Each structure stands twice: as structure tokens, then as C-alpha cells.
Amino acid sequence: VSETQTHQSLEAWFRAHGARIRDELFEFLRIPSVSTQPDRRGDVARAAEWLEQAMQRVGLSAEVHPTAGHPVVLGEWRGAPPGAPTILVYGHYDVQPAEPLDLWHSPAFEPEVRDGRIYARGATDDKGQLFLHLKAIEALLALRGALPVNVIVLAEGEEETGSDHLADFIAAQAERLRCDAVVISDSTMFAPGMPALLSALRGIAGFEIFVDGPSGDLHSGTYGGAVVNPAMALARILATLHDENGRIAIPGFYDRVREWPAEWRRRIAELPFDDAGFRAEAGVRELGGEREFSVLERVWMRPTCEVNGLIGGYTGEGSKTVLPARASAKITCRLVPDQDPGEIARLFRAHLERVTPPGVQVRLDYRQGSPGWRADLPEWLLGAARRATRVTFGREPSIVADGGSLPVVTDFERLLGAPTLLLGFGLPGENAHAPNEWLLVDNFERGMLTIAILLDELREVTPA
Amino acid sequence: VSETQTHQSLEAWFRAHGARIRDELFEFLRIPSVSTQPDRRGDVARAAEWLEQAMQRVGLSAEVHPTAGHPVVLGEWRGAPPGAPTILVYGHYDVQPAEPLDLWHSPAFEPEVRDGRIYARGATDDKGQLFLHLKAIEALLALRGALPVNVIVLAEGEEETGSDHLADFIAAQAERLRCDAVVISDSTMFAPGMPALLSALRGIAGFEIFVDGPSGDLHSGTYGGAVVNPAMALARILATLHDENGRIAIPGFYDRVREWPAEWRRRIAELPFDDAGFRAEAGVRELGGEREFSVLERVWMRPTCEVNGLIGGYTGEGSKTVLPARASAKITCRLVPDQDPGEIARLFRAHLERVTPPGVQVRLDYRQGSPGWRADLPEWLLGAARRATRVTFGREPSIVADGGSLPVVTDFERLLGAPTLLLGFGLPGENAHAPNEWLLVDNFERGMLTIAILLDELREVTPA
């Protein structure tokens, strides 16, 4: 059969089974599997069981694996011809809380289609995007009785609480989970009609800095002018973290920042991105940061050093003329490859030792750290993704990134040594963590077809 | 009679009446005239009436003047020979709250003498020091039937709440209150045995600065690097307020700072001041500020610009990776003559316009202002004070200052045009606003004699 015939038969199958698929998806979305809320524990377990059965129905062998937190659901199909690759699909069946409930136009756990959108908590993040993988597998199995590749589906129930037990599970099951690539649909396209490969994520290094001066708040009249003010000292210290061009001034901070491929920067520059729209979203009149980089480059490929909060002295109503005993700031650095969070902590500490004025003591607490990530996809994997979206969206996926962090990606690469393809079918503005979460019906349907074609495209390639 | 005989007869009178004087003082101290506590309003009124009668008993005509707040008690004696000066004695009969009560070793309003100290709320601030003026007047009237000078005693009941109605009262009664000098005992000596003239007070200009960025807190991953962080912008702005030598870097800030007389600086340098003691009091290992000035000069004669409090973004437990929408700081500048608070506000605002980075909006609220003060005492007044303390303490008063503010002093000079002599008999560490307030019995007794001699010394001088 020709490629076109393959695609047409897949499309026909999805069309023929469309109503049932939607019913099943809605059943999944109706389970309020809110992992952050202890009284939803039973619902999270119910969603895991529902998913196990759904996997079995499509033809996977499946089981629920308990963890110290919410369970992992694992589905497998290992009947591909010798030499075919093994693909691990990751997704999560837990969802964000629906509160505030009164802001929803239809109930969060009563899925409803309006204006071509599926409205429900979890529609895009991530139940809908996880479920379309199962349906792609079902279509291939139904049409051919076999899959072109071996498949492992790993669905966790703790993504929204920080995936606390996932790394341990992967490490413990590493043999079983060995694969040639990880595929994840838990991200967005760049814009309607523009599929995207999420190709870089920033890491993080979180700190709290404490500046201590006098043993208690002092009268600013009696002591002011001779005792160093910790709030002022904190301000002076924070002001040393950047130069006047918005570049971080901690010596050595950029030493390990890996250059981006010129090709990626060129493709990012070609994205239809609107600074004015970004400013409007943020609610600012003017942007800042490193002028020699575009706005998307600043948030995707450049590290940052931001104050998340600061406090010191009297902050109530009116005035109180104290010279404060202490001031502190919470700071997070967003990191990019190949910056190492621990090394950044050391550089930060060394910088503070240089810039701390006499008369105060400074302590830096290093709170958390995870490295940044950039996709390094082999051509067999990247090419398959390009061919798949050319069929379903008429174009290759854009290279995009996210300024935030997604530790699970680095966990997969670190523990399984497999490249990770992040191909999502959501859209910006889908309220993933807000009331009225939605997913475009059209993207859900194109997503099923894209994944089916992707698995098919991976058939004939042999990973290195 | 010789001077020595005069002093001896005064001493003998105070000794003879010592027990009764103490009984009366204790009666005064027993009235819990806490002006800040609404449920003590009756006690404040009772203290005013008690004081009116006490003034009448010593031979003054006296009356209670209601104000919109607590009353003013006014006592007068105007029988001095033609050409004799008129001296206005100011003090206050209201006291600080006594709380926390459980930290007092004897009840706050049950005066008790222990180790040569009178323990009670108001003992030094200011009932004890006001009362010793009445007894000095009584002694002179008792011994001679007349005072050497005309005397007005003005006692207010709102000092501890900010003297809200005093300036209006003085302005309304300016004719009646016209005088050649104001004498106040509401301050401390420099050290035991070292009487002091409080000769300078710093003024104040109070501000709040708001730095606004995005319309709401943003995700620091999604926007960090391209949106200016208001907390960081605030830090960078605050860091421009001083140079690296601790000097205020607001252009024009020092333009009106009046030089101190070399003689004053020399006398301040000779004071037995211990940097280590000051550090220990403040609880710091090292001092800061302008190195070319001594510690006492820094807190007494130099202006400051201090952060009293700052806040922005997430300040709760743990971390929250926000790019804050706003950050703010409360700032007070301590001012010295001839800095003008309004002009300082204008200079500050102009400075902010220069240093505010693009991407944020800055607003400066000017909250309060009062100028600094420096005594400019005529020789007839200063000489009389010197001669008085030579008799009672064996030395001339030291020239001292206070880094805080005392608006009433500038009010008297502004509204009555009279020089103000601040000669106090308290001691550092007397817990004026804390539990276990005390006044040395010896200083109370020397205080009465000093004031009696001072009034006597003022007899023969003719003010300019």
C-alpha cells in the first residue's frame, strides 16, 4: 500500500470511530483525578484503573504500579519485527485543581464541546494528549493487527505535584523501560496550524539570601548613619547581579552556556512572534533584558537571575522609623545547557563574598537545582516527526522552547539514555492551569493521526 | 547674700522638704496618664488636674486648657522686677504605655526606690523631670517670696502621641506665651555625672517608593529575561542612593548642610565615647557610614537616607517562581540644618527620574517632613546654664545632640521666636519607653537645684 493509502485508511478509521473515541475521552475527563488534593486520592486511583482498562482495550498488556504516592500505569506491546525500535510514550493522568469553580462556564469535570473546543479540566493537560496516543495505537492495531514498533506507555499520576516518585520508578524499572526514544505530548503548538517540537527547557537554581545587621530593629534616628542598613545592603548586593545591559554580572555565570545552532536561531527568528502581543500579555509598556537577543531568545535560550520576592524591616501601614535587623530575598536563576546548578550556587556564593559590604553578614541558602535541557534528536526520530506533521498539518514542526522547567525530560534522558521528542497538540491560551481549560477538537483529531503516522514512520528506521 | 550662701540655703530647703517632695512625685507617678490608650483618657485628665493643683500649691496661677485632644496645663508667675526675662518651661505629663506589664520588677504605676533609682512609668519621661521644675520654683518662692524671673510652665498631655494639638495651642496663645527662652528637661545627660545640653536634633523626610512592572505577578520561567523585574529595579534604584563611601548620592542633597562650629566638633570629639559600646548596643560587629566623620558626628550632625522597610513578590514559606508585579520601600531621610524637607523631596524625585530603568514605573510618595534643628543659644542663656551645672555637677554641660526628631523644639522657635535650652537630667539606659523605667534619685535632686540656680542666674541678665 502506498503512503497516501495508509494515511487515508487511518483517517477513515478515526472518522468511523470518532463518536466512540469522544465518549471514551469524556469518561476519562469526568474522573476528577486532582493529585494535589488529598480527598481526591480515590479519584486518582480510579483514573489509574480506568486507564489500565483503556490500555487493555486498545490491545496493550497493562498494569497499575503502586508508588509511595499515586500509581504509575504501564502499558506495553512488544510484537514488532526484530530490529524495530522501542518507543516509550509518557503522559500523566492527574490534573490540576479545578478551583475557583465559579469561574467555569461549564463544570470542570463535565466535558462539553463548544465552538470546536473540548472544555474540561485535563482536556489538554494532559489527559486529552495522553489519550490520543492510545487511540493512535488502537487504530494501527485495528487496521493491521500489529504495530510497526514496540511501544511502552508510561502514565503517571503525580505530574502536577512534582513527579516526586517518577525518577525512582524509572530507575527501578530501567531494564523494562529501555527504549530508543521517548515521545511526549504535553506541550503546545506554536500557534494554530503550527505544530512544534519543544526543543529546549530552562533549568533552575533556587536561592534565598539573608542579610543580617543589628541584633534587633534599631531606631533609625539614634543609629542611622553609623550602622549599616541590611535592607540597603541587600539592595546594593542585588544591584551587582546584573550589569546595566541586563547581563548577569556574576563572574563565570555564562562560562558553560552552550551556543545554539545557527539554524535553530534562524528558525526561531522566522517564527511569527509579536513583541507587542508579548508586552500586552505581560502587562508592560516596555521590555527589558539583553538587547542583542530577540525576546524569544531571551526567554528560551538565555539564563536569568530573578528576584521572586524580597522583604525587610517595617512593611505595615504608615511608617515606622526603624533601621531593620534583617532583609532577605528569594532568587531563582533559570539555567540553560550546560550550566550546572551546583556550580552556579558556588559562583553566586563567591560573588557575594566579593560584594558584601562590611557591617552586615550575608548567608546564601541553596534551595533547589535542576539543569536546563536542549533536544539533541537523531535524524531518524526528527525526520519521522517532520514527515508526520507534513501530512497532518501541511508543515514541519517549528523549533520552540519553554523558559520554564520540566524535570521529567532530563530524568528520561539521564536514566534511560533515550532522546525525547516533545510534540504537543495544545495551543497557547488553553488555560491549562486555570478555569475553562480546553483543547481544540481539530487538534485532538490531527494529534491522533500524527502520532499514528509518526509510529508508522519510525518503523523502517534503525536507531544508531 | 553670697552665691554660696544662696546655694546652701536652696540645698537646705530641698533637704528639709525631701520626703514631702518625693511623696508628691509618687502621687503624680501613680496616675496612669497613658495618652495613647483611649481607655486611659480619664487618667490623663486626672493627671492634668493634679498638675494644675500642684502648680497652684507651689505659688503659680494655673489652669487646665482643653484641646481637641488631651488638655494643656498652664502655670504662670509674673511678679519679677521690670526688665527680668520671662522663661517658659515645657514638659509633658502623659506617659508611654507600660505594657508588657509582666516585664516590670515592680508595678509601673507603683513608684518604688531601689538602688538609688526611682522606678515608675514616667519617672524620667517626663513627669519626674517636669516636676523638678515645679519644685525649683517652689523653693525659690518659699525662700524669697518671689522669683527672679517671670515663669510660664506649659505641660502637655500628648507628647507620646505626637503633640498633635500643641502647635495650634502655641499659635493661638502666642501673645500669652511670649518669652525670652524656653527651658526643657526631657532629655538625658551624656553619662553619669556629665550634664549635657541637647543642642541639635535631626529632622526627617519620609517617603514611600513604588516600582510597578507587569500588571500581575508573572511566571518567571515564561517571562524572565525579557520583562524587567520590579524587585530588581527597586534594588538597583536603592543602590543609587549612596556611593561606595556611604555618602548620599542624590545630587544636591548636601547643598544646604550647614557646617558645624569647629568648637562644637572639638567638644564632641572630647566626649568619652566608646565605639565598642555603641557597636554592642546596636548588636553589630562593624560600623558603617561616612568614614571622615566620627560615629557621634555621623548620628548627630550628618543627614541619612535609610530604608525602613521593603517588600515585593512572594515572601511566604518556600519558593514561588514569580516575577513580581510590584515592589516598594519605605524610606526616611534624617535631615540636618538647613536642609528643607520639601526640597529634599524634589531632589529625590528628580534623582529617581534619572535612575529609573526602562520597563518599570516609579512613584514616590512624600509622607512627612520636619526640618532639623541646631541650638543657637545667646550667651546670657548658655552662660547661666554653664554656671548652674558647675555648681551642681562640678562641670559645664557637654554639647550633645540626638539623631532623632523632636518637632516641639522647632515649633517653639518658629512660633515664639525664643531660643530653647534642652537641659535634661535623665541618663542613657533609663528605659524611657520600655519596662522598668527609672530616674536616679541623685539626678532628680541635683536637677531641682540646677533649675533653681539656673532661674536665679538668669535674674540679672537682660536678653537682647
HADDOCK unambig.tbl for C-alpha pairs under 7 A between the chains (distance, minus, plus):
assign (segid A and resid 213 and name CA) (segid B and resid 284 and name CA) 6.15 0.50 0.50
assign (segid A and resid 214 and name CA) (segid B and resid 282 and name CA) 5.52 0.50 0.50
assign (segid A and resid 214 and name CA) (segid B and resid 283 and name CA) 4.72 0.50 0.50
assign (segid A and resid 214 and name CA) (segid B and resid 284 and name CA) 4.94 0.50 0.50
assign (segid A and resid 215 and name CA) (segid B and resid 282 and name CA) 6.70 0.50 0.50
assign (segid A and resid 215 and name CA) (segid B and resid 283 and name CA) 4.65 0.50 0.50
assign (segid A and resid 215 and name CA) (segid B and resid 284 and name CA) 6.83 0.50 0.50
assign (segid A and resid 221 and name CA) (segid B and resid 334 and name CA) 6.91 0.50 0.50
assign (segid A and resid 221 and name CA) (segid B and resid 403 and name CA) 4.45 0.50 0.50
assign (segid A and resid 221 and name CA) (segid B and resid 404 and name CA) 4.01 0.50 0.50
assign (segid A and resid 222 and name CA) (segid B and resid 299 and name CA) 6.40 0.50 0.50
assign (segid A and resid 222 and name CA) (segid B and resid 402 and name CA) 6.70 0.50 0.50
assign (segid A and resid 222 and name CA) (segid B and resid 403 and name CA) 4.82 0.50 0.50
assign (segid A and resid 222 and name CA) (segid B and resid 404 and name CA) 5.84 0.50 0.50
assign (segid A and resid 223 and name CA) (segid B and resid 299 and name CA) 6.12 0.50 0.50
assign (segid A and resid 224 and name CA) (segid B and resid 299 and name CA) 6.09 0.50 0.50
assign (segid A and resid 224 and name CA) (segid B and resid 304 and name CA) 6.50 0.50 0.50
assign (segid A and resid 225 and name CA) (segid B and resid 289 and name CA) 5.28 0.50 0.50
assign (segid A and resid 225 and name CA) (segid B and resid 298 and name CA) 5.30 0.50 0.50
assign (segid A and resid 225 and name CA) (segid B and resid 299 and name CA) 5.46 0.50 0.50
assign (segid A and resid 225 and name CA) (segid B and resid 304 and name CA) 5.60 0.50 0.50
assign (segid A and resid 226 and name CA) (segid B and resid 287 and name CA) 5.73 0.50 0.50
assign (segid A and resid 226 and name CA) (segid B and resid 288 and name CA) 5.03 0.50 0.50
assign (segid A and resid 226 and name CA) (segid B and resid 289 and name CA) 4.92 0.50 0.50
assign (segid A and resid 226 and name CA) (segid B and resid 295 and name CA) 5.91 0.50 0.50
assign (segid A and resid 226 and name CA) (segid B and resid 298 and name CA) 5.81 0.50 0.50
assign (segid A and resid 226 and name CA) (segid B and resid 299 and name CA) 6.29 0.50 0.50
assign (segid A and resid 227 and name CA) (segid B and resid 287 and name CA) 5.08 0.50 0.50
assign (segid A and resid 227 and name CA) (segid B and resid 288 and name CA) 5.22 0.50 0.50
assign (segid A and resid 227 and name CA) (segid B and resid 289 and name CA) 6.87 0.50 0.50
assign (segid A and resid 228 and name CA) (segid B and resid 287 and name CA) 6.36 0.50 0.50
assign (segid A and resid 228 and name CA) (segid B and resid 288 and name CA) 5.04 0.50 0.50
assign (segid A and resid 228 and name CA) (segid B and resid 289 and name CA) 6.89 0.50 0.50
assign (segid A and resid 231 and name CA) (segid B and resid 307 and name CA) 6.18 0.50 0.50
assign (segid A and resid 232 and name CA) (segid B and resid 238 and name CA) 6.80 0.50 0.50
assign (segid A and resid 232 and name CA) (segid B and resid 307 and name CA) 6.13 0.50 0.50
assign (segid A and resid 235 and name CA) (segid B and resid 235 and name CA) 4.16 0.50 0.50
assign (segid A and resid 235 and name CA) (segid B and resid 236 and name CA) 6.60 0.50 0.50
assign (segid A and resid 235 and name CA) (segid B and resid 238 and name CA) 6.05 0.50 0.50
assign (segid A and resid 235 and name CA) (segid B and resid 239 and name CA) 5.73 0.50 0.50
assign (segid A and resid 236 and name CA) (segid B and resid 235 and name CA) 6.61 0.50 0.50
assign (segid A and resid 236 and name CA) (segid B and resid 239 and name CA) 4.67 0.50 0.50
assign (segid A and resid 238 and name CA) (segid B and resid 232 and name CA) 6.81 0.50 0.50
assign (segid A and resid 238 and name CA) (segid B and resid 235 and name CA) 6.06 0.50 0.50
assign (segid A and resid 239 and name CA) (segid B and resid 235 and name CA) 5.73 0.50 0.50
assign (segid A and resid 239 and name CA) (segid B and resid 236 and name CA) 4.66 0.50 0.50
assign (segid A and resid 239 and name CA) (segid B and resid 239 and name CA) 6.50 0.50 0.50
assign (segid A and resid 282 and name CA) (segid B and resid 214 and name CA) 5.53 0.50 0.50
assign (segid A and resid 282 and name CA) (segid B and resid 215 and name CA) 6.71 0.50 0.50
assign (segid A and resid 283 and name CA) (segid B and resid 214 and name CA) 4.70 0.50 0.50
assign (segid A and resid 283 and name CA) (segid B and resid 215 and name CA) 4.65 0.50 0.50
assign (segid A and resid 284 and name CA) (segid B and resid 213 and name CA) 6.17 0.50 0.50
assign (segid A and resid 284 and name CA) (segid B and resid 214 and name CA) 4.94 0.50 0.50
assign (segid A and resid 284 and name CA) (segid B and resid 215 and name CA) 6.83 0.50 0.50
assign (segid A and resid 284 and name CA) (segid B and resid 359 and name CA) 6.84 0.50 0.50
assign (segid A and resid 285 and name CA) (segid B and resid 359 and name CA) 6.48 0.50 0.50
assign (segid A and resid 286 and name CA) (segid B and resid 358 and name CA) 6.80 0.50 0.50
assign (segid A and resid 286 and name CA) (segid B and resid 359 and name CA) 4.62 0.50 0.50
assign (segid A and resid 287 and name CA) (segid B and resid 226 and name CA) 5.71 0.50 0.50
assign (segid A and resid 287 and name CA) (segid B and resid 227 and name CA) 5.07 0.50 0.50
assign (segid A and resid 287 and name CA) (segid B and resid 228 and name CA) 6.36 0.50 0.50
assign (segid A and resid 287 and name CA) (segid B and resid 359 and name CA) 5.57 0.50 0.50
assign (segid A and resid 288 and name CA) (segid B and resid 226 and name CA) 5.02 0.50 0.50
assign (segid A and resid 288 and name CA) (segid B and resid 227 and name CA) 5.22 0.50 0.50
assign (segid A and resid 288 and name CA) (segid B and resid 228 and name CA) 5.05 0.50 0.50
assign (segid A and resid 288 and name CA) (segid B and resid 359 and name CA) 6.19 0.50 0.50
assign (segid A and resid 289 and name CA) (segid B and resid 225 and name CA) 5.28 0.50 0.50
assign (segid A and resid 289 and name CA) (segid B and resid 226 and name CA) 4.91 0.50 0.50
assign (segid A and resid 289 and name CA) (segid B and resid 227 and name CA) 6.88 0.50 0.50
assign (segid A and resid 289 and name CA) (segid B and resid 228 and name CA) 6.91 0.50 0.50
assign (segid A and resid 295 and name CA) (segid B and resid 226 and name CA) 5.94 0.50 0.50
assign (segid A and resid 298 and name CA) (segid B and resid 225 and name CA) 5.31 0.50 0.50
assign (segid A and resid 298 and name CA) (segid B and resid 226 and name CA) 5.84 0.50 0.50
assign (segid A and resid 299 and name CA) (segid B and resid 222 and name CA) 6.40 0.50 0.50
assign (segid A and resid 299 and name CA) (segid B and resid 223 and name CA) 6.13 0.50 0.50
assign (segid A and resid 299 and name CA) (segid B and resid 224 and name CA) 6.12 0.50 0.50
assign (segid A and resid 299 and name CA) (segid B and resid 225 and name CA) 5.47 0.50 0.50
assign (segid A and resid 299 and name CA) (segid B and resid 226 and name CA) 6.33 0.50 0.50
assign (segid A and resid 304 and name CA) (segid B and resid 224 and name CA) 6.49 0.50 0.50
assign (segid A and resid 304 and name CA) (segid B and resid 225 and name CA) 5.59 0.50 0.50
assign (segid A and resid 307 and name CA) (segid B and resid 231 and name CA) 6.20 0.50 0.50
assign (segid A and resid 307 and name CA) (segid B and resid 232 and name CA) 6.15 0.50 0.50
assign (segid A and resid 308 and name CA) (segid B and resid 313 and name CA) 5.66 0.50 0.50
assign (segid A and resid 308 and name CA) (segid B and resid 314 and name CA) 6.03 0.50 0.50
assign (segid A and resid 308 and name CA) (segid B and resid 320 and name CA) 6.88 0.50 0.50
assign (segid A and resid 308 and name CA) (segid B and resid 321 and name CA) 5.84 0.50 0.50
assign (segid A and resid 308 and name CA) (segid B and resid 322 and name CA) 5.14 0.50 0.50
assign (segid A and resid 308 and name CA) (segid B and resid 323 and name CA) 5.57 0.50 0.50
assign (segid A and resid 308 and name CA) (segid B and resid 324 and name CA) 6.31 0.50 0.50
assign (segid A and resid 309 and name CA) (segid B and resid 312 and name CA) 5.27 0.50 0.50
assign (segid A and resid 309 and name CA) (segid B and resid 313 and name CA) 4.05 0.50 0.50
assign (segid A and resid 309 and name CA) (segid B and resid 314 and name CA) 4.46 0.50 0.50
assign (segid A and resid 309 and name CA) (segid B and resid 315 and name CA) 5.43 0.50 0.50
assign (segid A and resid 310 and name CA) (segid B and resid 311 and name CA) 5.36 0.50 0.50
assign (segid A and resid 310 and name CA) (segid B and resid 312 and name CA) 5.30 0.50 0.50
assign (segid A and resid 310 and name CA) (segid B and resid 313 and name CA) 6.56 0.50 0.50
assign (segid A and resid 310 and name CA) (segid B and resid 315 and name CA) 6.31 0.50 0.50
assign (segid A and resid 311 and name CA) (segid B and resid 310 and name CA) 5.35 0.50 0.50
assign (segid A and resid 311 and name CA) (segid B and resid 311 and name CA) 4.33 0.50 0.50
assign (segid A and resid 311 and name CA) (segid B and resid 312 and name CA) 6.62 0.50 0.50
assign (segid A and resid 311 and name CA) (segid B and resid 315 and name CA) 6.64 0.50 0.50
assign (segid A and resid 312 and name CA) (segid B and resid 309 and name CA) 5.26 0.50 0.50
assign (segid A and resid 312 and name CA) (segid B and resid 310 and name CA) 5.29 0.50 0.50
assign (segid A and resid 312 and name CA) (segid B and resid 311 and name CA) 6.61 0.50 0.50
assign (segid A and resid 313 and name CA) (segid B and resid 308 and name CA) 5.65 0.50 0.50
assign (segid A and resid 313 and name CA) (segid B and resid 309 and name CA) 4.06 0.50 0.50
assign (segid A and resid 313 and name CA) (segid B and resid 310 and name CA) 6.58 0.50 0.50
assign (segid A and resid 314 and name CA) (segid B and resid 308 and name CA) 6.01 0.50 0.50
assign (segid A and resid 314 and name CA) (segid B and resid 309 and name CA) 4.46 0.50 0.50
assign (segid A and resid 315 and name CA) (segid B and resid 309 and name CA) 5.41 0.50 0.50
assign (segid A and resid 315 and name CA) (segid B and resid 310 and name CA) 6.29 0.50 0.50
assign (segid A and resid 315 and name CA) (segid B and resid 311 and name CA) 6.63 0.50 0.50
assign (segid A and resid 320 and name CA) (segid B and resid 308 and name CA) 6.89 0.50 0.50
assign (segid A and resid 321 and name CA) (segid B and resid 308 and name CA) 5.86 0.50 0.50
assign (segid A and resid 322 and name CA) (segid B and resid 308 and name CA) 5.16 0.50 0.50
assign (segid A and resid 323 and name CA) (segid B and resid 308 and name CA) 5.55 0.50 0.50
assign (segid A and resid 324 and name CA) (segid B and resid 308 and name CA) 6.31 0.50 0.50
assign (segid A and resid 334 and name CA) (segid B and resid 221 and name CA) 6.92 0.50 0.50
assign (segid A and resid 358 and name CA) (segid B and resid 286 and name CA) 6.78 0.50 0.50
assign (segid A and resid 359 and name CA) (segid B and resid 284 and name CA) 6.85 0.50 0.50
assign (segid A and resid 359 and name CA) (segid B and resid 285 and name CA) 6.48 0.50 0.50
assign (segid A and resid 359 and name CA) (segid B and resid 286 and name CA) 4.59 0.50 0.50
assign (segid A and resid 359 and name CA) (segid B and resid 287 and name CA) 5.54 0.50 0.50
assign (segid A and resid 359 and name CA) (segid B and resid 288 and name CA) 6.15 0.50 0.50
assign (segid A and resid 402 and name CA) (segid B and resid 222 and name CA) 6.79 0.50 0.50
assign (segid A and resid 403 and name CA) (segid B and resid 221 and name CA) 4.46 0.50 0.50
assign (segid A and resid 403 and name CA) (segid B and resid 222 and name CA) 4.85 0.50 0.50
assign (segid A and resid 404 and name CA) (segid B and resid 221 and name CA) 4.08 0.50 0.50
assign (segid A and resid 404 and name CA) (segid B and resid 222 and name CA) 5.92 0.50 0.50
